[in-house]
Amino acid sequence: MAVEDIALADRLQDRLRGRTERAAHRRDVARRTATPPPWCGGPRQ
């Protein structure tokens, strides 16, 4: 495997890891900030 191929593979892995971490973080933040519906103990309107 050439050095250029290894560098390309490293860059692609970094991009994939970054996207995965951002998606996981977004999902975690959305889960924490969501208010439960009224039938699950959330605020009544």
MINUDREN-398389 format. One record per atom (N, C-alpha, C): residue number from 1; residue in three letters; x, y negated, z. Coordinates in pm, 1 decimal, padded with zeros to 6 digits. Layout:
N
+-----+-----+----------+----------+----------+
:   i :  aa :        x :        y :        z :
+-----+-----+----------+----------+----------+
: NUM : ALA :        X :        Y :        Z :
...
+-----+-----+----------+----------+----------+
This chain:
45
+-----+-----+----------+----------+----------+
:   i :  aa :        x :        y :        z :
+-----+-----+----------+----------+----------+
:   1 : MET :  00085.7 :  00117.7 :  00000.0 :
:   1 : MET :  00000.0 :  00000.0 :  00000.0 :
:   1 : MET :  00090.1 : -00123.7 :  00000.0 :
:   2 : ALA :  00059.9 : -00217.1 : -00084.8 :
:   2 : ALA :  00140.7 : -00338.3 : -00096.9 :
:   2 : ALA :  00109.4 : -00434.9 :  00017.3 :
:   3 : VAL :  00201.7 : -00525.5 :  00040.6 :
:   3 : VAL :  00185.5 : -00624.6 :  00147.6 :
:   3 : VAL :  00062.0 : -00710.3 :  00122.3 :
:   4 : GLU :  00035.4 : -00743.2 : -00004.8 :
:   4 : GLU : -00081.8 : -00825.0 : -00037.4 :
:   4 : GLU : -00211.0 : -00751.8 : -00001.0 :
:   5 : ASP : -00213.4 : -00619.8 : -00022.7 :
:   5 : ASP : -00331.8 : -00540.9 :  00010.4 :
:   5 : ASP : -00356.0 : -00539.9 :  00161.0 :
:   6 : ILE : -00248.8 : -00529.7 :  00237.8 :
:   6 : ILE : -00261.9 : -00528.5 :  00384.3 :
:   6 : ILE : -00312.2 : -00663.9 :  00431.9 :
:   7 : ALA : -00258.5 : -00772.2 :  00374.4 :
:   7 : ALA : -00302.6 : -00906.0 :  00413.6 :
:   7 : ALA : -00449.7 : -00926.0 :  00378.5 :
:   8 : LEU : -00490.9 : -00878.8 :  00262.5 :
:   8 : LEU : -00630.8 : -00890.5 :  00222.6 :
:   8 : LEU : -00720.8 : -00811.1 :  00317.5 :
:   9 : ALA : -00680.4 : -00690.4 :  00350.9 :
:   9 : ALA : -00758.1 : -00607.7 :  00443.8 :
:   9 : ALA : -00768.7 : -00676.0 :  00580.3 :
:  10 : ASP : -00660.4 : -00736.8 :  00627.1 :
:  10 : ASP : -00663.2 : -00807.4 :  00755.4 :
:  10 : ASP : -00759.6 : -00924.9 :  00752.0 :
:  11 : ARG : -00756.2 : -01002.0 :  00643.5 :
:  11 : ARG : -00847.3 : -01116.6 :  00631.3 :
:  11 : ARG : -00992.7 : -01071.2 :  00627.4 :
:  12 : LEU : -01020.7 : -00965.3 :  00553.1 :
:  12 : LEU : -01157.5 : -00915.0 :  00545.4 :
:  12 : LEU : -01205.3 : -00863.5 :  00681.4 :
:  13 : GLN : -01116.6 : -00794.7 :  00753.4 :
:  13 : GLN : -01153.4 : -00745.2 :  00886.1 :
:  13 : GLN : -01179.5 : -00860.9 :  00981.9 :
:  14 : ASP : -01098.4 : -00966.5 :  00974.8 :
:  14 : ASP : -01119.8 : -01083.6 :  01060.2 :
:  14 : ASP : -01254.1 : -01149.6 :  01030.3 :
:  15 : ARG : -01287.8 : -01161.5 :  00901.8 :
:  15 : ARG : -01415.4 : -01222.5 :  00864.5 :
:  15 : ARG : -01531.4 : -01138.5 :  00915.9 :
:  16 : LEU : -01522.0 : -01007.9 :  00899.1 :
:  16 : LEU : -01628.5 : -00919.3 :  00944.4 :
:  16 : LEU : -01642.8 : -00925.4 :  01096.4 :
:  17 : ARG : -01530.5 : -00925.6 :  01167.2 :
:  17 : ARG : -01535.2 : -00933.3 :  01313.5 :
:  17 : ARG : -01598.2 : -01065.0 :  01357.1 :
:  18 : GLY : -01560.6 : -01174.7 :  01292.0 :
:  18 : GLY : -01617.3 : -01305.1 :  01326.3 :
:  18 : GLY : -01767.1 : -01309.6 :  01304.2 :
:  19 : ARG : -01811.7 : -01255.2 :  01192.1 :
:  19 : ARG : -01956.1 : -01253.4 :  01164.5 :
:  19 : ARG : -02029.4 : -01167.1 :  01265.1 :
:  20 : THR : -01971.9 : -01053.6 :  01300.8 :
:  20 : THR : -02034.9 : -00963.7 :  01397.1 :
:  20 : THR : -02045.2 : -01030.6 :  01533.6 :
:  21 : GLU : -01938.1 : -01096.9 :  01576.9 :
:  21 : GLU : -01939.6 : -01163.4 :  01707.4 :
:  21 : GLU : -02040.2 : -01278.0 :  01709.9 :
:  22 : ARG : -02048.2 : -01355.0 :  01599.4 :
:  22 : ARG : -02144.4 : -01464.9 :  01594.6 :
:  22 : ARG : -02286.9 : -01411.6 :  01598.6 :
:  23 : ALA : -02313.8 : -01304.8 :  01524.9 :
:  23 : ALA : -02448.5 : -01247.1 :  01523.8 :
:  23 : ALA : -02484.3 : -01194.5 :  01662.8 :
:  24 : ALA : -02390.6 : -01129.0 :  01728.4 :
:  24 : ALA : -02416.5 : -01076.3 :  01863.3 :
:  24 : ALA : -02440.3 : -01190.8 :  01960.4 :
:  25 : HIS : -02362.2 : -01298.2 :  01947.6 :
:  25 : HIS : -02378.2 : -01413.2 :  02036.9 :
:  25 : HIS : -02513.5 : -01479.2 :  02014.0 :
:  26 : ARG : -02551.6 : -01496.5 :  01887.4 :
:  26 : ARG : -02681.7 : -01556.5 :  01857.2 :
:  26 : ARG : -02795.1 : -01473.6 :  01914.8 :
:  27 : ARG : -02785.8 : -01342.1 :  01899.4 :
:  27 : ARG : -02890.4 : -01253.6 :  01950.4 :
:  27 : ARG : -02896.8 : -01263.1 :  02102.9 :
:  28 : ASP : -02781.9 : -01270.4 :  02168.9 :
:  28 : ASP : -02777.4 : -01279.8 :  02314.6 :
:  28 : ASP : -02837.6 : -01411.3 :  02362.2 :
:  29 : VAL : -02803.6 : -01520.9 :  02295.7 :
:  29 : VAL : -02856.2 : -01652.2 :  02334.0 :
:  29 : VAL : -03006.6 : -01656.0 :  02311.8 :
:  30 : ALA : -03052.5 : -01603.7 :  02198.7 :
:  30 : ALA : -03196.0 : -01603.1 :  02169.8 :
:  30 : ALA : -03270.5 : -01519.2 :  02273.6 :
:  31 : ARG : -03212.8 : -01411.0 :  02316.3 :
:  31 : ARG : -03278.1 : -01324.3 :  02414.1 :
:  31 : ARG : -03291.7 : -01396.3 :  02548.4 :
:  32 : ARG : -03188.7 : -01471.8 :  02587.7 :
:  32 : ARG : -03191.8 : -01538.0 :  02718.5 :
:  32 : ARG : -03284.4 : -01658.4 :  02720.1 :
:  33 : THR : -03294.9 : -01731.5 :  02609.1 :
:  33 : THR : -03370.8 : -01855.7 :  02610.0 :
:  33 : THR : -03517.3 : -01834.6 :  02575.9 :
:  34 : ALA : -03554.2 : -01717.2 :  02526.8 :
:  34 : ALA : -03693.4 : -01692.8 :  02489.9 :
:  34 : ALA : -03779.9 : -01683.4 :  02615.6 :
:  35 : THR : -03895.9 : -01745.9 :  02610.9 :
:  35 : THR : -03990.8 : -01737.1 :  02721.7 :
:  35 : THR : -04081.3 : -01617.1 :  02698.7 :
:  36 : PRO : -04102.7 : -01537.4 :  02800.5 :
:  36 : PRO : -04189.3 : -01420.7 :  02781.9 :
:  36 : PRO : -04334.0 : -01464.6 :  02756.8 :
:  37 : PRO : -04410.5 : -01384.9 :  02686.6 :
:  37 : PRO : -04551.5 : -01418.2 :  02663.2 :
:  37 : PRO : -04629.5 : -01412.8 :  02794.1 :
:  38 : PRO : -04746.1 : -01476.5 :  02798.2 :
:  38 : PRO : -04823.9 : -01481.1 :  02922.4 :
:  38 : PRO : -04854.5 : -01343.8 :  02981.3 :
:  39 : TRP : -04879.2 : -01244.2 :  02898.2 :
:  39 : TRP : -04912.7 : -01112.6 :  02951.7 :
:  39 : TRP : -04789.9 : -01039.5 :  03008.8 :
:  40 : CYS : -04670.8 : -01099.1 :  02993.5 :
:  40 : CYS : -04549.2 : -01040.2 :  03052.4 :
:  40 : CYS : -04493.5 : -01129.2 :  03162.8 :
:  41 : GLY : -04575.9 : -01216.4 :  03218.7 :
:  41 : GLY : -04531.3 : -01301.2 :  03328.2 :
:  41 : GLY : -04482.2 : -01438.8 :  03285.6 :
:  42 : GLY : -04501.8 : -01473.5 :  03160.5 :
:  42 : GLY : -04460.9 : -01605.4 :  03111.5 :
:  42 : GLY : -04557.9 : -01713.3 :  03154.9 :
:  43 : PRO : -04530.7 : -01837.2 :  03118.1 :
:  43 : PRO : -04617.6 : -01947.9 :  03159.1 :
:  43 : PRO : -04756.6 : -01937.9 :  03095.5 :
:  44 : ARG : -04856.2 : -01975.0 :  03171.2 :
:  44 : ARG : -04994.9 : -01976.6 :  03121.0 :
:  44 : ARG : -05022.8 : -02112.8 :  03059.1 :
:  45 : GLN : -05100.9 : -02112.7 :  02955.7 :
:  45 : GLN : -05132.0 : -02242.1 :  02889.8 :
:  45 : GLN : -05259.4 : -02301.6 :  02942.4 :
+-----+-----+----------+----------+----------+
